[in-house]
Amino acid sequence: MPMDIEIKTFRTDNYELAKKAFKIRTLVFVKEQDVDPKIEYDEYENQCQHYLVYVDGNPIGAARWRETGAGIRLERFAILPEYRNNKLGEKLLKKMLQDVLPKNKPIYLHSQVRSQGVYERNGFVAKGDVFNEADIDHIYMEYQGPKEL
């Protein structure tokens, strides 16, 4: 079944979009995965470029990226459960990569172990050992894929 997919970018001063993205993150991370809200929402929110994925006009996914001393960190990927396994997270990831690749900085993320395959299929390579973050197993991954998407 074809879906109308739109990805919007915003900063937290766009209150309406921020509210929609934070609602998705609350449903996925806080409610579904039992992440402490104090960990989920941090001091970096206003420094990040945020993304909101819409399907048929409904917000169903969110993510963000920010610059750090190590490069560009992609984070807070959240897709509502009923929309998973439709490559929507992958579309979001590709859009983010298109936006950050021109910066010519290392790109990295902390993937939940269960999501590692999505990132590997899109040019990320796992480095190091599995570690615990917010009581969830994660793996550090660096982007080493094609420089053009």
Secondary structure, DSSP 8 states (H G I E B T S, - for coil): ----EEEEEE-TTSHHHHHHHHHHHIIIIIIIS---HHHHS-TTGGGSEEEEEEETTEEEEEEEEEEETTEEEEEEEEE-GGGTTSSHHHHHHHHHHHHHGGG-S-EEEEEEGGGHHHHHTTTEEEEEEEEEETTEEEEEEEE-S-S--
